[in-house]
Amino acid sequence: MKLAIAQLDYHVGNFEKNSSKIIEAIQKAKENKADLIIFSELCICGYPARDFLEFNDFIALCEKSVMQIAGYCVGIAAIVGAPAINTAPKGKALFNSAYFLKDGRIDKIIHKTLLPNYDIFDEYRYFEPNRKFECIELNGKKIALTICEDLWNIDDDPLYLENPMDHLIKENPDFAVNIAASPFSFTHDARRTKVLQLNASTYKIPFFYVNHTGAQTELIFDGCSTIVLPDENMYKMASFKEEIQYFDLDEVKQGKGFGQYVPIDKYELIYNALIEGIKSYFNKLGFKKAVLGLSGGIDSAVVLALAVKALGIENVLAVLMPSPYSSDGSKTDSLDMIKKLGVDHQVIPIIPAMDAYAGLLAPSFTGLKPDITEENIQARIRGAILMALSNKLNLIVLNTSNKSEFAVGYSTMYGDSIGAFSVLGDVYKTEVYKLAAYINKVQENAIPDSIIKKAPSAELRPDQKDADSLPPYEKLDPILFQYIENQKGPMEMIEMGFDEDLVYRICKMVNQTEYKRFQAPPVLRVSDKAFGLGRRLPIVAKYLG
């Protein structure tokens, strides 16, 4: 039996494009004499479709697309993912399903059993879990067909009460197929690989795993579709790349071309993921050009380098907005980077706007000393300039804040927190420096060394440094990581050796600025716990506040 794995990038709700891409792949696989082509979870409608799944018209378009695609499955079979209507009188309205198509029709529909409802996932909001287990058959071979999470209840800390493969293995399948929509984090592929290896070694059959690539707003998909053998050797397809590959089942069982898992460097993964996220956002919304404020600091420099790589030099505008407090070094460093990259830029001093605000507010501020208010006005002036350029020139504003700043509220609402989406909002400041070092390896030293070495500063008042308001990032980031990613409370962190006063100070800063993050742009997710849909905290809570 010859199998094709189609690792493709889908667009939520773009039924015409998704269907044509699937049909084209089916025709190509048929020309290459494949018996079965496998697509990923919910590929028909894109993942995650979220509340679109509550629209009857949306589901009708899913069904229409499946029927259209089934018509091309003559002389070849296909597995595609799509929602299916639950016709039972009780339960949720839909199943998350895998459609087995052959002979020009729907041969069988397999439903997802384990519905994740944690972090970024909320599948139980929409779908009913499967309670019936059966294999599918093709050319005399039995196939154990599962969907994403169905394989994940196999480690030492099971989240669910049952394991679908325990039922399916009783039918003695020849191999297993898992179709998935598995979002990226820089730790996820290693964890996912371990789960696939554990399944293959436990059930003693080959596993074919098929994932999305591309991105949907903040969620990035890395592909990495994988075949794993019972001896835990594997073949892994490319990351962040659309491709179709072909496999002979007998050769797979012999392990031809298979080997051990080799993890990719963390910052290479983050770099590729962020480029994929930027590129996908622009392509799927039909935008071409981006604009960002270039301050002379490390964050905006990294975002500029990523944007140039993702969109092309001709599609990025860098804007310098100096104030009386902008250092000469920040201006010259920014101009050096612009010259090196060859990117278009504008210089728009904000002094006239600062003077105008000072005059406008003077009667209201009589007798009051300058404070953070004037600093925030500078940030909001810059935000307004970027949004004006966005409106007039049809540009998308890229937010340049990092995760450390978002975490402790070290940003100005409607100022430096603006943007269509946040490129670095899931990358801690200490990680930004390491990402910059990686960028300079692969983009010919795009970021000047002087930017990397300078002390971080918002430059909103004379001689200002981030360290005036925040603990050093080397001390701040480890505590943020334990609190945000690992959900460790203060006492746990103190027992780990962190300073008690510092722990309570940082936790309080995080909790008291939840209202800022509620209004922040979507954050490209590269870690296991990003701000946004995967971290849902109340704004007016008292805990550690």
LINGI-V223106 format. One record per run of one state. SS is the DSSP state (alpha for helix, beta for strand, coil for the rest). FROM is the first residue (numbers start at 1). LEN is the number of residues. Records with the same first field share a line. If there is no record, write none. Layout:
# LINGI-V223106
SS->FROM-LEN, FROM-LEN
This chain:
# LINGI-V223106
coil->1-1, 8-1, 10-5, 32-4, 39-11, 55-1, 71-6, 86-8, 103-2, 112-11, 126-1, 128-8, 139-2, 152-12, 172-3, 180-3, 184-4, 204-2, 211-2, 217-2, 224-2, 229-5, 237-2, 240-3, 255-4, 260-6, 286-4, 294-4, 312-1, 321-7, 342-2, 348-3, 362-10, 394-2, 400-3, 409-12, 423-6, 443-6, 454-12, 469-4, 485-5, 496-4, 513-1, 519-3, 524-8, 533-2, 536-10
beta->2-6, 9-1, 36-3, 77-9, 94-9, 105-7, 127-1, 136-3, 141-7, 175-5, 183-1, 206-5, 213-4, 219-5, 226-3, 234-3, 239-1, 243-6, 259-1, 290-4, 316-5, 344-4, 396-4, 421-2, 522-2, 532-1, 535-1
alpha->15-17, 50-5, 56-15, 123-3, 148-4, 164-8, 188-16, 249-6, 266-20, 298-14, 313-3, 328-14, 351-11, 372-22, 403-6, 429-14, 449-5, 466-3, 473-12, 490-6, 500-13, 514-5
